Amino acid sequence: MDFSQFVVWEGIVLFGVLAVLLLFANVLRRKIPFLRRSLLPTAVIAGFLGLLLKETVYAWLVDEARYTITLDQLRVITYHTIALGFIALGLKVKAVMDIKVPKSRSFFSGMLIVSLYLIQGFVGLSLTILLGYTIMPDLFRAAGMLLPMGFGQGPGQAQNIGNVYEVTYGFAGGTTFGLAIASAGFLWASIAGVIYLNVLKRKGLIDATAEHKSVLVSSQEIESPDEIPVSEAIDKFSIQVSLVLMVYLATFGFIYGVAAWMDTGVLGDFGIQTIKPLVVGFNFIFGMLLALLFKQIFLWLRKKRIMTRQYPNNYMLNRIAGMIFDFMIVAAITAIRVEDLSMLWIPFFILVFAAGFATLFATRYLTSRIYPEYPIPAMMGMFGMLTGTASTGIVLLREVDPNFKTPAANDLVIGSSTAILFGFPILLLVGIAPQSTTLMFVTLGLITLLGALFIGLLLWLNPRTPKA
């Protein structure tokens, strides 16, 4: 390798810029009273600073080709850090939570996530059909199906489905419209989510001073008697990082294997166009599942006395996850393309405002029924994820549960894995809706029916507990 070429510095420079943004945002948050009182997370401030610089100074100084590569790099960072952060959480052992919940909770979490997808799909498709038959007759009427893709599943799926609508069904600007909805979802999570946090703060429902309190770390959190020493032939922190990377390597092997299998045509176009993008796009789900599997393997090895000491350390894994999520959030927000909001303004604004409020109120009501032990952390995490990605869910969750003492963080990932099963019909409906006017209305009817069924089941299986 020719080390005289500056290309060898590209990754370091990119992470260095993200680090400087985080440090500067932290200074702003501490020194500016408005930001300090707003509960706006430091990583979100850093992300919007990066977005501002990218769209102004950087755009003036750097040519378009370089600009595109940088956006790709930011999206790659977001893609991988989501999985790495959740793997770190998945490797945590024993009593990592203060609240005990029934095992059926993961089933309910998956059904809740899909119910919110269905609500978003109903709102989006109803509105674009209404607009198409009234003030915007040229509007692609199935465009509303991009709403749960952008809000619920993030930019990747929104871009993929939008491109299918554009190339296959003639929706001019479909790819841009999908990305614009996903970008607006980030704003809903970051702005509306923070406004709601302030409402909770004024009502005294969350501790606004938690971040300013000193957190005493006992020596047992770092080095308990049955764990490996902090430092011997290898540093204990190096072991934690190695465990996370080992699980992610196994995750890559699994994803690569499934993708290669789909490419053989075993399931035809369905496998290539639907299964493969899902497996690749939901890398963090499979990473979390493999982390849980490895954790069980470690427990088995200890029971058999093959492994005599405990290797994962909860405190250090928490710190790894926290650091990874901070960089993930900065990269995700900085990578938003503002120009994606320049087309289809009327349906865009109507859809994102209607869907944002619908998601907020539906999430608030349903989480209070399903997670009565920790309704606020559950609501903030789910709302952030269902308007942005898992990264925005985590950033809002960390404001009310900074040390992940509740099961809310696990609900996001484990629920997402079970949501794949429940949500599979939605992906099929997304492909059916644009094929004809008849199938578009059939899709709307099925979304309504499935939504009523799932929400009805959730409410029936989680009756409201009478107050004492």
N, C-alpha and C positions, 0 to 999 in steps of 0.2 A: 504493500500500500504506500502511495506517495503522500506522506504526512505534510508535505508543503502545500497541499490543496486544502482550501478552507472548508470543503465539503465534509471533512472529518469532524468539524466543529458544529455542524448543523443541529444535531440533537441536543448538544450541551447548550448552545445558544438559545434554543427554543425553551428548554426547561429553565434556563437562567432568567429569561424574560418573564416566564410565569412566576418564578420565585420573587423577582423584583416587584411584580404587580401585587403579589400577596403581601409582601412587606410594606409597600407603600399604602395599600388599602388598610392594613392594620393600623398604621399611623393615622390615617384619615378617620378611621372609626373611633379611635381613642381620643383624638383632638377636636373633632367636630361634634358639638353637642347633639345636633339633629341626627347624625348617623349613629351616635352612641345610644340615643333614646329609641331609635327606630327598630332595633333588633335585626337590622339588615346584616346578614352574615358577611364576614370579612371576605370569604371566597366569592360571594356574589358581587360585592363591590369591586373586587379585583377583576372579575369577569367583565363587568360593564366598562371598567377602565380600559381593559384590553380591547373590547369591542369598539370603543370610541377611538382609540389610537389606530386600530386596524382600518377603520373607515375614513380616517382623516390623514394623519401624518404618514402612516405606513403606505396607504394607497397613493399618496403623492410621490413617495420616494422610490417605490418598487414597481417593476413592470408587472403586467397582468399574469404572465406565466408563473412567475415566482409567487404571486399572491395566491394562486390556485393551489400550488404545492403546499403552501403553509396551511391553508384551510384543511387540506387532506391530512396533514400531520397532526393538526389539532383534533380532528375527528378520530384519528387512530389512537391518540392519547386517551380521549374520552372512552373509546371502545374498550381498550385494554384495562384502564384503571377501574372501571365499573366492576369487572370480573375480579381483579386482584383485591379490591377492597372487600367484596363479599366473601371471597375465599378466606381472607384473614378473619372475618367474623365467623365463618363456618367452622374454622379450626379451634375456636375457643371451647374450653372444656368445662364440664360440671356446671356449677351454679353460676352461670353468667348473667342471670336475670333475677330480679327481686320478686317477680310476680309469676305464680304458677298458673298455667292455662291448660285446658283439656287438649288432648291430641287431635280432636276434631276441628280445632281452630284453623289448621292449614286448609282443610276442605272449605270452610266458610270464607277464608281469605281469597281463595281462588274464585269462588262463586261471586264474591263481592267485586273483585276486579273485573270479571266478565260482565256483571250487571252494570257497572259504570261504563264499560265499553258500549253496551247496548243502549244505555241512555244517551251517550254521545252520538251514536249512530242514528238513533231515532231523531234527535234534535237536528243533526246535520242534514239527513236525507229529507226530513219534512220541510225544512226551510228552503233547500235548493229546489225541491219540487214546487213549493209555493212560489218562489221567485221566478222559476222557469215558466210557470203558467200565468204570471201576472206581469210584473214590470221588466223582466229580463228574459224574453222568449228565446234568445240565443244561448242562454246559459246551459252548460252541460249538466243535466239535472241529477245525475248520479254523483256529482262532485261532493255532496255531503258525506259520502262514505269515507272520504279522506279525513274526516274529523276524528274518529276514533284511532285512525292510523297515526295522525300527527300528534294529537293530545295524548292518547293512551299508550302508543308504542314508540313514539319518538321519530326523529328525522329520517332514520334509515328506512323504516317501513313506509313512512309517508312518501319518501322519494321513490321507492320501488313501485308502490301502487300507483302513485301519480304518473310515473313514467309509462306504466302499462296502460293507464287511461288515455294518456297522450298519444302513444304510438299505435295502440291497437284499436282504440275506440274514438280517436279524433278529438280529444279534449285539449284544445289549444292552451298551452301554459299549464298543463296538469302537473308536471313535475315541480314547477315553481310554486304552484298553489299548495301542493302538499308540504313543501319545505316551509312556505310562509306560515301555514297553520302550525307546524311544529315549532317554529320560531316564536309565534305568539303564545304557544303553550308555555315556553320557558318564561315569558314575561308574566303570564298569569301566575305561575308558581312563585316567581321571584317578587313580584310587586303585590298582587292580591294576597299571596300567602303571608307576606310580611305585614300587610295591613291587618290581616286577621290575627296575626301574632300580637300586634299592638292592642287590638280589641281585647284579647285574652289577658294581656298584661294589665290593662286598665281595670278589668273586672277582678283582678287578683287571682286568676286561675293558673297563672304560671309565675315562676320566680324570676323576675327581670334582673335580679342581682346575682344570679347563679354563676355567671361567668366571671364575676369579680371576687368570688369567694375562693379562698385558698383550699386546694384539695390535697389532703394529707395522704401520702402513699405509704402504706406500711411496708416494711421490708419483706413480709411474706408474699405481698403481691408480686414482687420482683423475683424473689427466690424462696420458695417454700421448701420444706425438708425433703419432699419426694421428687423435686425437680432437679434438672441439671444445674450446675453452678453458673453464676453470672459470667464468669470468665475462667476458662481452663485452656485446653489445647485450641478451642474455638470459642469465640464470643457467643454468648447466649442469644444476642440479638441477631447475629448471623444465622443461627439455627432457625429462628422464626422467619426471617426473610427467605431462607432456603426452602422451608416447608411450603410457604405460599407459592414460590416459583415452581416447586415440584408438582404441586396440585395443578397449577396452570398449564404446565407442560403436559400433564395427563389430559387436561381439558382440551388442549389443542389436538392431541392424538385422537380423542373421541370425535371432536367436531370434524377433523380432516377425514376420518374414516367414514362417518355418516355421509358427508358431502361427496366423497368419492363413490360411495355406494349409490347415491342418488344419480350421479353422473352416468352410471352404467345404464340408466333407463329402466331400472327395476320397477319403478312406479310411474314411468312415462313422464309427460310434461308436469303432472301434478307433483311428482317428487322433486323435479328440477326447479320449477317455478314457485312452489309453495313450501315443501318440506325443507329443502336446502337453505333458502333465505332465513327461515325461522331458526334452524339449528345454528347457523352462523351468527345471526343477529342477537340471539339470546345466549351468548357465551357466558354471561354472568350467572345465569340460572344453572347451567351445567357445571360451571366452576363451583358454585355453592353446593350442588348435590354431590360432586366428587369430594369436596372438602368434608362434608358430613360422612361420606363413605370412608375416607382416610381416617377420620376421627374414630370411627367404629373399629377400624383395623388396629389403630393404636391401642384402643381399650382391650381388644382381644389379645394382642401381643403382651399387654401388661398382665392380664389374667393368667395367661400361660407362662408368665415370668420369663418370656423371651426378651422383653424390653423391661428393664428394671426401674427406669426413671421416666418421669413425665417430661416430654419435650416441649409441647405447646405451652406458652405462658400468656394468660389472658390479658395482663396489663400491657405487655409489649405488642401483642396482636391488636389490641385496641388502638395503640399509638400508630401502628403501621396503617390500619384502616383509616384513621383520622387524617393522616398525612396524605394518603392516596386520594381520599375523597376531596380534600381541599384542592389538589391539583386538577382532579377530574372536573370539578365545578368551574374553575377558572377557564380551562380549555374548552368546555362545552359552551359556555356563554360567549367566549371570544369568537368561537367558530360560527356564530349565527350570521347568516347573510341578510343584511338589511335590504338589499335590492330585491329579495324575494317577496317583499311586501308591496312592490310597485305595480302589480297587476291585479285585476279582479277585486278592486277595493270594496265595492258594495257588498257582494256576498261574503267576502273575507271578513269584514268587520262585523256583519250581522252574525255570522257563524261563530266567530271566536268569542264574542261577548255573550251570546246565548249559551254556548257550551260551557264557558267559564263559570257563569253563575249556576247553571244546572249541575255541573260537577261539584262545585263548592257546597251547595245545599244538600245534594244527594249524599255526598261523602260524609258530611257532618251528621246527617240523620242516621245513615246506615251504620257507621262506625260506633255511634253511641249505643246501638243495639247489639252489635257483634262483639265489641271490645269494651264492656262496661268497666273492667278493671283499670284500663288506661285509655280512655276515649280520646284525649287530646293528642298524645303522641301518635296514636293510630290514625287519627284524622289528618294530622299534618303530614305524616309520611305518605299516606295514600293519596292525598290531594296533590302533593308535590309530584309523585310518580305518575298520576293519572292526568296531569297537565303537561308534564315534561318527560323526564326519564327517571330511572332509579336514583340518579345523582341528585336531582332536585328534590326528590322525596327525602333523601338522606339529609340534605342541607337544612330543610325545614324541621325534620325530626330532631336534628342535633340541637336546635334552639330550645326545645322543650325536654329533650332527653339526651344531654351531651355525652353521657357515658354508656348509652345503650343499656340502661338498667331494665327497661321493659322489653317485651318480645316484639316491639313494633318493627325493628329493623329486619328481624327474621321473617315477620309476616310479609314484608314486601317481596322477598325473594322466594320463600317457600310457597307463598300464595301465587306468585307468578308462575311457578312450575306447575301447580295444579290448574292454573288458569289456562294452560296450553290445551288441556283436555276439554275443559268447558268451552273455551273460545274457538275451538277448531271450526265449528259451523259458521262463525262470524267471518273467518277468512274466506270460506267458500262463498258466502253472501256478497262479500266485497267484489269477488270476481263475477258473480251472476248479475248484480244490479245494473251495470252499464250495457248489458247485451240487448235489451229491448225495453220498451215502455211497460209492457206487461210484467216482465221479470223485475223491473224496478219497483213496481207497486207490490209485487209478491214479496220482495225483499223487505220493504217497509212493514208489511203485515207480519212477516216472520220475526223481524226484530222486535216489534211490539209484543208479540206473543211470548217470545223467549224472555224478554225483559220482565214482563209481568210474572212469568213462571219463576224465574230465578229470584226476583225480589220477594215474591210471595213466600217462597221456600225459606229464604233468609229470615224473614220476619216471623214465620211460623216456628222455625227451629230455634230462634233466639227471642223468646218472649220478654217483654219489658219486666224487669224485677220490681215488684211493688215496693214503694218507699216505706220504711219503718215508721 
